[in-house]
């Protein structure tokens, strides 16, 4: 059986689900205010205006929600991919400006987490690690 025709469909739907649920979490589980406050903590040292940060967080979240849904449904695929791709580039540039993308200070979660979180992470990795 030839699965080659299904590969673009599967990749599009998986990518759409990732974008959609990332935005869904921000909007309905975490909350825009909490997300904004988290981003604001990183932008404060660089003196980036609050309004710009709020607009960026909101715009990015709604682009992910609508673009992800469009990819899942297959509506305006090319436009959705273009807008989502541009949004990812701008996000990478923004985070690169705030903190160099090569900065690996936060790459080791186990050394950054509190001891209670360490057990949760270890249990998720290997139930026998505890």
N, C-alpha and C positions, 0 to 999 in steps of 0.2 A: 504494500500500500504506500502511496506517495503522500507524505505529510507536508511537502513543500508549500502547497497553496495555503495551508492553515497557519504557517509560521507568522506571516505578517499580521493575521487576525489575532493570534494568541499574544503576540508582543504588544499590539495596540491595546488590547483589552487589559492586559496586566499593567501596562504603563498607566492607562486610564484609571484603573483601580487604585494604584499607588498615589497618584495625584489627588483623586477624589477623596480618599479616606484620610489623607494627610490634612486636607482642608476641612473635612468633616470633623476630625478630632479638634482642630483649632476652634471651629465655630460652635460645636455642640458639646464637647467634653471638657476641653481645657479652658476655652473662653478667649475672646479677643483681648480683653483687658489683661489677663495673665500673660498671654503671648506678647502683647505690646510691652508690658513691664519687663519681661525677660529680654526682649530685644533692646529696650531702652537702657538696660544695665550695660550692654556692650557699646551702645552709641554715645553714652554720656561722656566718657573720656575724650572723644573726638569732637565734641561740641556740635553734633548734628542736631538741627532743629527738631523739636518734638513733633511738630506738624508733619514734617517730611517722614519721620519714622512711623507715625500713625497711618499716613496715607500708604506708605510702602507695605506695611504689614497687611492692611486691609485689602489693597489692590492685589498683592501676591496671593493672599488666601482665596479671594474670589476668582482669580485667574486659574488657580489650581482646581477649585471646585467645578467651575463651568467647563474649563478645558478638559478635565478628567472625565466628566460626564459626556462631553462631546466625543472623546476618544472611545469610551465604552460603547456608546450608541452608534458610532461610525458617522456622525454628522460633521460636515465641514472638517474632515480629518486633517487636510493639509494646513488649513488656517489654524486649527487647534494646536497642531504640532509646532507651527511657526511661533505662535504666541507663547506657548509653554517653553519652547527652547530659548526664546529671547528672555523670558522671565528668569529662567535658570542661569543664563549668562549674566544678567544684571545682578541676581542674587549672589552668584559666585564673586563677581567684582566687588559688590558691597561688603561681603564678609571678608574678602581679601584685603580691602581697604581697612576694615576694623582690626583685623588680626590676620597676619600673613597666612596664606593657605598652606605654607610649608611648616607652620608652627605645629609641632606634634605634642605640645604639653598635655593635651587632653586625650591622647590616643590610648592610654592605659586606664580603662574604667576602674579596674580593681584598686588602683592606688588613689583614685579620686573619690570613690564612694565612701560613705560612712560605713562603720562595721556592720550595721544591720542590713544595709544595701549589699554589702559584700556577700553575705550569706544568700541573699536572693539571687544575685548574679551567679554565684557558684552553683546554686541548686538548679538554675536554668541551664547552665552549661553541662553539669554532670550531677545527677542526684547522689552519687556516691562520694562527691567531693566534700560533703559535710560530714 
